[in-house]
Each structure stands twice: as C-alpha cells, then as structure tokens.
Amino acid sequence: MRQLFSDIRERVFHTRRIVNYLSSIEESLRTRDASVVEAPPPAAPVVEVSQTGPAMKALSSLKEFDDYCESLKDIAETDRIPLLCNCYLADDSFIHIQADPFSQAYANKIMAIHAEISGRSSYSELFEYTPVNIDDRVARPGIYLHDGNFLAGYLESFGQLIRTLDVRPGTRVLEYGCGDAQISLLLARLGCDVTVIDIDPNSIKIVQQQAARIGCPITAIVGNFLSGEGLQPFDRIFFYQAFHHSIQHVAALKHCLPLLNPEGMLLFGCEPVIDTEGPWRTAVPYPWGPRLDGLSLRAMRTHGWMELGFQEPFFRESLKRVGLSYDRFKSDTNGLVDTIVARRI
C-alpha cells in the first residue's frame, strides 16, 4: 500500500510538471495575434489522484493513439490533459533498441522514432520556436497565465533552485534554454552577472525588454546548447525545463565543461529524468528517447518538438563520462522542485 501511494504521488507530480509546461505553450499559441481580444486565460488543469493512478492505458500503435485522441475531441482540454497523461504508446518496435545508448546507431534509431511519431521526415531546432506576442509576454510572463496554484508551484520551484545555486551579487551565471527567463531575471536583480541563451529570437527579445523595464543588465544571446564558446567561465550554469529538448545532450554536457569554473556547479531543474522502477517508466522505456506518454506524443505529432526523456542510470552515466558527479534533490510536495546538481569529479 505504501508503494501504491508513492507511485500515485509521483505520477501526480510528474503530470503536473508536464501539464504546466504544455499548457503555458498552448497559451502562447492562443495569444500570438495581438489584434484578437482574448478572454482571460483558463486556470491550469487540476490533476486529481484518481486520474493518475499507477495503471496507465497502453496503446499499441500511433493509429490507436490518434483514434484515442479523436475520441477525446469533444471534451474540455482541462479534462483531456489528465487522460493523455495517463496513457502511453506500447509499440515494441520503438521500445527494443539493440544498440549502445551512447552510439550513433542508437541516436539514428531515436531520430527515426521521432520522425515516425512526429510525421516529419527530419527534425529542426526551428520546430522549437513558439509563436508569441512579445509585448503581451513582456507584460505577463508564462508563469502568470493561469491561477494562484500554478504560479505558486513555479515560485516554490524557483526559490528552491536559487537556494541550491547558492549565489550572491557578482556570481557569474549562464542559463541555457531560458525562455522568458524568470529565474535569470531574479538573479540579475540580485546583482548576479547573468547571461542567457535561447534558440528562439522572440524569447531573447522578451528577456531584453523585461531587463530594460526593471533596469537590470543581462546578456541575452540567440543560440543553442552548443553556443557560448569564447565566453568567460561561469560559476553556475543551469537548464530549467530545457535540457530534454536537446538531441545532442551528451555533446551539450561536454560543451559546458570549459564554460564552468573549476569549483562551479551545473544544475538541471525540472527535467524528465525517470526512475526505472517508478510509475513513469512506461513513458521512457529505453535509456533515452522520445517520451511516450500521451501528452508528449501529442506535442510531437502536433508541433514536431523534441520531447526527450532520460532513464536515471543513463543520465548519471552521461555525467560521469564527462567527469561530473550526480546528486538529486526531490520535493515531497512539488514535482517542479526536482533538481539535479553536477560538479567536477
């Protein structure tokens, strides 16, 4: 019984994390046209324990998944999201990959799986761009688009991450995949020397305009997870809900090393690193690859996004191979607080 409640609790936390991320993106898509008068944004969906029990619905093919999505089309999105979170693709042709997960052969297979899921012949980082009204997002960043519980979850997560970063005025900080950079803007206001990098030019414009409004200097660069070469080393480098978009994740880890001071810290906040014995193991049934839960499948099929998940042993070994340690911190109350810290061994 104790394990049952543990599984339910973890499923709820991970579901809320995915819901929060996807719902903020969906809101961006709804508000991209400034000429349209929008109704107030809907409250973030509340996922009840009864909707996220340990028994997930297995779907044997993408066609069955599409048919399942079609069967849900007439219900409200807030009701549909928990149902998508509680199903997964159980296609044996995806699950069994006979290759070293660090090999190019494995990566090629993963790209083929993503292509089949997304319905696109190839993947481009341009798929990660999010249509958004810049002025609206400057005035009201993503964490403010829903209700107080949604906001509180993120603020609690930000606070714990900042506490773990252990920064003070003058600390040099680099964030990859910053989005609208709410954490980095808080650090800049504290007096940290902050640089952010994001693939989406709109995100960089949003960060620059927010920084100008509050009068805090921040360096904002358009680039990917392999950008930043030539920058002076940083005391802290972090990813928040971003690292799982990188198909070149091992290369990204190696890239961070020369950018990190000898006593520095590399931190991963709220990333889908999955316990192989936990309730989300069916969503990531291989060392790493596209997440197979319904909500992630829908994101890939609709937008072409790269929605990766990592089994914990693979993530730990990836850090070890580039000379980094692995420490993980979880919250009993908020899955958004899940944090992994890496330092030089």
VOGU-3710 file (C-alpha; in Angstrom, 3 decimals, decimal comma):
1> mrqlfsdire> 0,000/0,000/0,000  2,860/2,383/0,805  4,340/1,778/-2,653  0,928/2,363/-4,243  0,611/5,796/-2,647  4,231/6,577/-3,535  3,516/5,735/-7,181  0,346/7,820/-7,192  2,135/10,785/-5,637  4,990/10,662/-8,145
11> rvfhtrrivn> 2,569/10,326/-11,055  0,680/13,415/-9,877  3,883/15,460/-9,551  5,211/14,475/-12,976  1,807/15,002/-14,596  1,541/18,486/-13,155  5,039/19,265/-14,406  4,145/18,226/-17,965  0,756/19,951/-17,770  2,336/23,198/-16,581
21> ylssieeslr> 4,896/23,172/-19,385  2,489/22,221/-22,186  -0,321/24,480/-21,006  1,994/27,500/-20,982  2,978/26,712/-24,580  -0,646/26,248/-25,612  -1,407/29,656/-24,113  1,402/31,166/-26,204  -0,176/29,740/-29,336  -3,567/31,169/-28,399
31> trdasvveap> -2,227/34,692/-27,790  0,103/35,095/-30,767  -2,231/37,526/-32,600  -2,232/40,867/-30,797  -5,233/42,082/-32,783  -7,533/39,499/-31,214  -9,189/40,339/-27,910  -8,679/37,280/-25,757  -10,760/36,025/-22,871  -8,907/35,621/-19,572
41> ppaapvvevs> -6,603/32,588/-19,706  -8,081/29,397/-18,285  -6,992/28,083/-14,946  -4,320/25,422/-15,047  -5,905/21,971/-15,084  -6,127/20,283/-11,723  -4,985/16,665/-11,867  -6,659/14,546/-9,222  -5,014/11,466/-7,713  -7,838/9,299/-9,058
51> qtgpamkals> -6,905/10,335/-12,595  -3,274/9,405/-12,232  -3,182/6,014/-10,568  -0,403/3,520/-11,292  -2,339/1,681/-14,047  -1,768/3,581/-17,308  -3,689/2,926/-20,514  -1,459/1,120/-23,041  -1,897/1,970/-26,733  -0,306/-0,439/-29,193
61> slkefddyce> 0,186/1,875/-32,185  0,189/5,505/-33,278  -3,086/4,857/-35,095  -4,645/3,684/-31,858  -3,285/6,821/-30,186  -4,762/9,032/-32,926  -8,096/7,237/-32,590  -7,962/7,758/-28,831  -7,274/11,476/-29,314  -10,191/11,645/-31,737
71> slkdiaetdr> -12,450/10,087/-29,111  -11,491/12,882/-26,707  -12,020/15,794/-29,097  -15,397/16,834/-27,714  -14,354/17,134/-24,082  -12,744/20,176/-22,483  -8,964/20,476/-22,699  -8,726/20,576/-18,917  -10,407/17,151/-18,827  -8,471/15,830/-21,815
81> ipllcncyla> -4,973/16,554/-20,484  -5,102/14,146/-17,499  -6,362/11,384/-19,797  -3,472/11,975/-22,188  -1,026/11,943/-19,284  -2,404/8,603/-18,189  -1,832/6,731/-21,465  1,325/5,668/-23,266  2,479/4,094/-26,514  3,459/0,434/-26,049
91> ddsfihiqad> 4,836/-0,287/-29,536  7,521/-2,989/-29,341  9,224/-1,684/-32,488  10,011/1,507/-30,553  10,921/0,021/-27,219  13,575/-2,562/-28,079  16,714/-0,849/-29,395  19,705/-3,164/-29,733  22,471/-0,567/-29,621  24,751/1,202/-27,165
101> pfsqayanki> 22,773/4,269/-25,993  25,928/6,368/-26,411  26,413/5,255/-30,033  25,485/6,997/-33,262  23,485/3,918/-34,268  21,270/4,406/-31,216  20,873/8,135/-31,935  19,898/7,327/-35,522  17,214/4,935/-34,269  15,893/7,575/-31,889
111> maihaeisgr> 15,684/10,103/-34,712  13,769/7,540/-36,778  11,347/7,017/-33,876  10,865/10,780/-33,527  10,261/11,081/-37,279  7,604/8,367/-37,118  5,922/9,929/-34,094  6,019/13,492/-35,435  5,157/12,575/-39,023  8,082/14,679/-40,239
121> ssyselfeyt> 10,968/13,356/-42,306  13,534/15,284/-40,275  13,892/17,371/-37,138  14,900/21,022/-36,984  15,562/23,246/-33,992  13,250/25,713/-35,734  10,350/23,487/-34,649  11,060/24,678/-31,094  10,123/28,276/-31,918  6,949/29,343/-30,122
131> pvniddrvar> 4,619/31,905/-31,740  4,020/34,578/-29,132  3,000/38,219/-28,843  6,163/39,809/-27,476  4,529/42,816/-25,803  1,980/40,611/-24,056  4,621/38,197/-22,814  6,877/41,003/-21,556  3,970/42,340/-19,509  2,785/38,915/-18,388
141> pgiylhdgnf> 5,352/36,080/-18,491  4,224/32,470/-18,780  4,016/31,664/-15,080  1,305/34,355/-14,677  -1,064/32,956/-17,318  -3,142/30,747/-15,016  -4,172/30,732/-11,369  -2,502/31,138/-7,999  -1,710/27,451/-7,587  0,052/27,385/-10,951
151> lagylesfgq> 2,069/30,479/-10,026  2,872/29,195/-6,539  4,224/25,911/-7,871  6,693/27,713/-10,072  7,695/30,279/-7,453  8,386/27,468/-4,984  10,461/25,729/-7,645  12,367/28,916/-8,490  13,104/29,540/-4,829  14,488/26,063/-4,255
161> lirtldvrpg> 16,601/26,236/-7,411  18,039/29,621/-6,419  18,780/28,296/-2,925  20,593/25,320/-4,467  22,559/27,571/-6,831  23,937/29,347/-3,732  24,573/32,659/-5,484  25,358/36,191/-4,331  25,920/39,538/-6,064  28,683/39,143/-8,624
171> trvleygcgd> 28,217/35,387/-9,181  28,542/34,623/-12,902  25,529/32,635/-14,107  24,646/31,141/-17,506  21,197/29,756/-18,358  20,609/27,643/-21,458  17,134/27,447/-22,991  15,931/30,372/-20,924  12,513/31,023/-22,496  11,240/34,198/-20,817
181> aqislllarl> 13,998/33,776/-18,203  12,096/34,398/-14,988  14,765/32,732/-12,848  17,637/34,549/-14,534  15,880/37,897/-14,200  15,535/37,288/-10,456  19,264/36,538/-10,297  20,072/39,679/-12,284  18,047/41,771/-9,822  20,052/40,166/-7,029
191> gcdvtvidid> 23,210/41,501/-8,669  24,484/38,349/-10,383  26,330/38,673/-13,692  23,810/36,806/-15,865  23,969/35,505/-19,440  21,078/33,652/-21,095  20,964/31,707/-24,358  17,857/30,581/-26,256  17,256/29,249/-29,765  14,155/31,424/-30,224
201> pnsikivqqq> 14,841/35,090/-31,143  11,443/36,041/-29,698  12,471/34,729/-26,292  15,631/36,814/-26,398  13,629/39,938/-27,273  11,280/39,245/-24,366  14,202/38,876/-21,956  15,892/42,046/-23,186  12,711/44,102/-22,856  11,958/42,768/-19,368
211> aarigcpita> 15,519/43,510/-18,252  15,263/47,046/-19,623  11,989/47,634/-17,755  13,444/46,649/-14,391  16,818/48,270/-15,055  18,937/45,132/-14,676  21,810/44,352/-17,037  21,616/40,891/-18,608  23,407/39,431/-21,627  20,927/37,652/-23,921
221> ivgnflsgeg> 22,171/35,583/-26,873  20,350/33,735/-29,656  21,877/30,256/-29,836  21,549/26,575/-28,978  23,035/24,352/-26,269  26,376/24,314/-28,107  26,603/28,114/-28,225  28,654/30,289/-25,885  32,137/29,285/-26,968  34,582/32,042/-26,111
231> lqpfdriffy> 32,615/33,358/-23,130  34,471/33,726/-19,854  33,840/30,794/-17,460  30,812/30,862/-15,182  30,322/29,951/-11,535  26,908/28,438/-12,247  25,332/27,003/-15,409  21,751/25,767/-15,377  18,940/24,348/-17,515  15,325/24,612/-16,381
241> qafhhsiqhv> 12,718/22,575/-18,305  15,055/22,840/-21,301  17,703/20,115/-21,467  15,205/17,477/-22,644  14,826/19,325/-25,965  18,438/18,590/-26,943  19,129/15,642/-29,226  22,840/16,409/-28,708  22,639/16,202/-24,936  25,977/14,450/-24,339
251> aalkhclpll> 27,718/16,985/-26,578  25,963/19,730/-24,604  27,372/18,346/-21,348  30,890/18,286/-22,805  30,381/21,818/-24,108  29,553/23,075/-20,611  32,835/21,925/-19,057  35,175/24,655/-20,385  32,473/27,217/-19,579  32,332/26,130/-15,931
261> npegmllfgc> 34,792/27,354/-13,310  36,714/24,563/-11,506  34,536/24,887/-8,386  31,403/25,654/-10,370  28,026/23,931/-10,437  25,938/22,601/-13,345  22,270/22,336/-12,422  19,240/20,751/-14,111  15,829/21,860/-12,884  12,588/20,006/-13,558
271> epvidtegpw> 13,892/17,688/-16,283  12,278/14,302/-17,164  14,908/12,011/-15,643  12,911/8,885/-14,898  13,292/6,252/-12,180  13,359/2,882/-13,980  11,195/1,407/-11,207  8,878/4,408/-10,906  5,357/4,995/-12,242  6,593/6,902/-15,317
281> rtavpypwgp> 8,879/4,104/-16,516  6,452/3,250/-19,339  6,846/6,769/-20,762  10,615/6,294/-21,134  11,151/2,556/-21,731  14,679/2,976/-23,101  17,863/4,688/-21,836  16,836/7,873/-23,607  14,429/8,852/-26,336  11,067/10,472/-27,076
291> rldglslram> 8,690/10,321/-24,126  5,786/8,030/-24,965  3,102/9,397/-22,638  0,069/10,762/-24,460  0,659/14,435/-23,746  4,234/14,290/-25,053  3,114/12,284/-28,095  0,537/14,940/-28,904  3,149/17,706/-28,640  5,476/15,881/-31,034
301> rthgwmelgf> 2,734/14,996/-33,512  1,257/18,497/-33,451  4,354/20,708/-33,301  7,321/18,462/-34,135  9,018/19,311/-30,831  11,835/17,171/-29,458  10,371/15,810/-26,213  13,038/13,517/-24,776  13,141/11,621/-21,519  16,125/10,002/-19,804
311> qepffreslk> 16,318/6,986/-17,561  18,186/7,911/-14,398  21,071/5,403/-14,863  21,760/6,766/-18,353  21,698/10,381/-17,165  24,007/9,559/-14,276  26,428/7,729/-16,601  26,338/10,617/-19,105  27,535/12,989/-16,399  30,171/10,527/-15,200
321> rvglsydrfk> 31,605/10,103/-18,711  32,317/13,812/-18,999  33,754/13,994/-15,474  30,755/15,244/-13,493  29,102/13,992/-10,310  25,370/13,386/-9,815  23,247/14,498/-6,867  19,462/14,649/-6,975  17,043/16,535/-4,765  13,295/15,864/-4,804
331> sdtnglvdti> 10,386/17,531/-3,053  7,594/15,684/-1,271  5,153/18,430/-2,223  6,103/19,806/-5,651  7,470/17,878/-8,638  8,655/21,148/-10,180  11,342/21,292/-7,492  13,113/18,142/-8,788  16,756/19,219/-9,184  19,971/17,509/-10,310
341> varri> 23,333/19,041/-9,389  26,605/18,136/-11,127  30,150/19,163/-10,217  33,563/18,172/-11,477  34,663/14,850/-10,027
//
